Amino acid sequence: MRVVSLPLVVIALVVSCSFVPRAGSSRFNQQSEPSLRASIQLISQSYCAGFEKPIGYARFQLHIKIQNQGSRPVILCKKYVGIYQPLLANVLPDGTPGNAVFNLISDGYGFDTHYPTNLKREYEVVSPERTFDLDRGTEVYFHIPSVPARAGGTVDPGDYFLRIEIATWGGPPDAVAVLQSRWRATGDLFAVDITSNFIPVKIDPPKAPSDCSL
């Protein structure tokens, strides 16, 4: 389990397997057909150089739109909704996403035992066909061309497709059923990770990126 609001130890992995899009993933397996769909748009992009290692950071600020495509209201915990991990895929000759070349695996520190319980103040009720919108940032690591030694887990500058996985719950798994039962008349508490669409991105850093600590 993980807590979205706590610091994460992040490990960059380069994978060479073929990427197969998923409709959604669930750590609690309480919904076989998720009713939420996420789409992303790029707001801005920036670059900086690593703190100690010669690694470049490409930072993407994204607008996330989560739409309820089901027939019942969905309840989202505002504390936990956020980007869990980004994924970069290469671009195939036909212009579609290919293999995954960069994926961040986040290792959390357990679940949040002090999960929110105030429905009106700490949760968002999303009616059918309505959306929940938020802006969040994420980053990927790239190889700085001027640095001779290549750090593991980095990608070369170039054209890619980006997608994100969005977390919706970080509390104890057994609390989901309790809250679902309590709030059934209002809607369905959603505790399934959501996978967004792909968007094209270009990693085109300056020759001398500024220090990330500045």
C-alpha positions in Angstrom: 0.0 0.0 0.0 1.0 3.6 -0.3 0.1 7.0 1.0 -0.1 9.6 -1.7 0.4 12.5 0.6 3.6 11.2 2.1 7.1 11.4 0.6 7.9 8.7 -1.8 11.1 6.8 -2.6 11.1 6.8 -6.4 13.1 4.4 -8.6 13.3 5.0 -12.3 13.1 1.8 -14.4 13.6 1.5 -18.1 11.5 -1.3 -19.5 11.7 -2.9 -23.0 8.5 -4.9 -23.0 5.6 -4.0 -25.3 3.1 -1.7 -23.6 -0.5 -2.8 -23.4 -2.9 0.0 -22.2 -5.1 -0.9 -19.2 -8.5 0.5 -18.5 -7.6 0.8 -14.8 -6.0 -1.1 -12.0 -7.2 -1.8 -8.5 -5.3 -2.5 -5.3 -8.5 -3.4 -3.6 -10.3 -5.1 -6.5 -13.7 -3.6 -5.5 -14.7 -2.5 -9.0 -14.2 -4.7 -12.1 -15.3 -1.9 -14.5 -14.2 1.5 -13.3 -16.7 4.2 -14.2 -14.1 7.0 -14.2 -12.0 8.0 -17.2 -9.1 10.4 -17.1 -7.7 12.7 -19.8 -4.7 14.9 -19.6 -3.5 18.1 -21.3 0.0 19.6 -21.1 0.0 23.1 -19.4 3.7 23.8 -19.3 7.1 22.1 -19.4 10.5 22.9 -17.8 13.9 21.4 -17.4 16.6 21.3 -14.7 19.8 19.4 -13.9 20.1 16.8 -11.1 21.2 17.6 -7.6 24.2 15.2 -7.4 24.1 12.9 -10.4 24.3 14.2 -14.0 20.6 13.6 -14.7 18.2 15.9 -16.4 14.6 16.4 -15.1 11.9 17.1 -17.6 8.9 18.5 -15.6 5.4 18.4 -17.0 2.6 20.4 -15.5 -0.7 18.7 -16.5 -4.4 19.5 -16.4 -6.2 16.4 -15.4 -9.9 15.9 -16.2 -11.6 12.9 -14.5 -15.1 12.2 -15.9 -17.7 10.0 -14.4 -19.0 7.8 -17.2 -21.1 5.6 -14.9 -24.8 5.9 -13.9 -24.2 6.7 -10.2 -22.4 9.5 -8.4 -18.8 8.8 -7.6 -17.1 9.9 -4.4 -13.4 10.9 -4.6 -11.1 11.7 -1.6 -9.5 15.1 -2.4 -6.5 14.3 -0.2 -5.4 11.3 -2.2 -6.3 12.1 -5.8 -3.0 12.7 -7.6 -0.4 11.4 -10.0 1.0 8.0 -8.8 3.4 7.4 -11.7 4.2 8.6 -15.2 5.1 6.5 -18.2 6.8 7.4 -21.4 6.4 5.3 -24.6 8.4 5.7 -27.8 6.7 6.7 -31.0 6.1 4.1 -33.7 6.5 4.8 -37.4 2.7 5.1 -37.7 2.7 7.8 -35.0 1.1 5.7 -32.3 2.6 4.8 -28.8 5.0 1.9 -28.9 7.1 0.3 -26.1 7.4 1.8 -22.7 10.9 3.3 -22.3 10.5 5.0 -18.9 8.2 4.1 -15.9 8.5 5.4 -12.3 7.8 2.8 -9.7 6.9 4.5 -6.4 7.5 2.7 -3.1 5.3 4.2 -0.4 5.5 3.8 3.4 2.2 2.1 4.1 -1.3 3.4 4.2 -2.7 6.5 5.9 -4.4 5.5 9.1 -5.7 9.1 9.6 -7.8 9.0 6.4 -10.5 11.7 5.9 -14.0 11.0 7.1 -15.8 14.3 6.5 -17.8 13.7 3.3 -18.8 17.4 2.7 -15.4 18.9 3.4 -12.9 16.3 2.3 -14.5 14.5 -0.5 -15.8 15.4 -4.0 -19.0 13.9 -5.3 -18.9 13.6 -9.1 -22.3 13.2 -10.7 -22.7 11.1 -13.9 -21.2 12.9 -16.9 -19.6 15.5 -14.7 -15.9 16.0 -14.2 -13.4 16.6 -11.4 -10.6 18.8 -12.6 -7.2 19.4 -11.1 -3.6 20.5 -12.1 -0.7 18.4 -11.0 3.0 18.0 -12.0 5.2 15.0 -12.8 8.6 14.5 -14.1 10.8 12.1 -16.1 14.6 11.7 -16.2 16.6 12.3 -19.3 20.2 11.9 -20.3 22.0 15.3 -20.7 23.8 15.0 -24.0 26.9 17.0 -22.8 27.5 14.5 -20.0 29.8 11.6 -21.1 28.6 9.1 -18.5 25.0 8.0 -18.9 23.0 7.5 -15.7 20.7 4.4 -15.6 17.0 4.9 -16.0 17.2 7.9 -18.3 15.9 8.5 -21.8 17.4 10.5 -24.6 15.9 13.8 -25.7 13.3 13.3 -28.4 9.7 12.7 -29.1 7.6 10.4 -26.9 4.1 9.8 -25.6 3.3 10.4 -22.0 0.5 9.0 -19.8 0.0 8.9 -16.1 -1.5 6.6 -13.5 -3.7 8.5 -11.0 -4.2 7.3 -7.4 -7.6 7.8 -5.8 -7.1 6.3 -2.3 -4.3 6.1 0.2 -6.1 5.0 3.4 -6.5 1.5 4.8 -8.1 -0.9 2.4 -10.7 -2.1 4.9 -11.9 1.5 5.4 -13.1 1.5 1.8 -16.0 -0.9 2.4 -16.9 0.9 5.6 -17.2 4.3 3.9 -18.9 2.8 0.9 -21.6 1.4 3.1 -22.0 4.6 5.1 -22.3 6.8 2.0 -24.2 4.5 -0.4 -27.1 6.9 -0.6 -24.8 9.7 -1.8 -22.7 7.7 -4.2 -19.9 5.1 -4.6 -16.5 5.7 -3.0 -13.9 5.2 -5.7 -10.6 3.6 -4.7 -9.2 2.4 -8.0 -6.1 3.7 -9.8 -7.0 5.4 -13.1 -4.9 5.3 -16.2 -5.0 8.4 -18.5 -4.8 8.8 -22.2 -1.5 9.3 -24.0 -0.4 12.7 -25.1 2.6 13.5 -27.4 5.5 15.3 -25.7 8.9 16.4 -26.7 12.0 16.4 -24.5 14.1 19.2 -25.9 16.2 20.6 -23.0 18.5 23.6 -23.3 22.3 22.9 -23.6 22.9 23.9 -20.0 19.8 23.2 -17.8 19.6 25.2 -14.6 20.3 23.5 -11.3 17.2 21.8 -9.8 18.1 23.3 -6.4 17.8 26.9 -7.7 
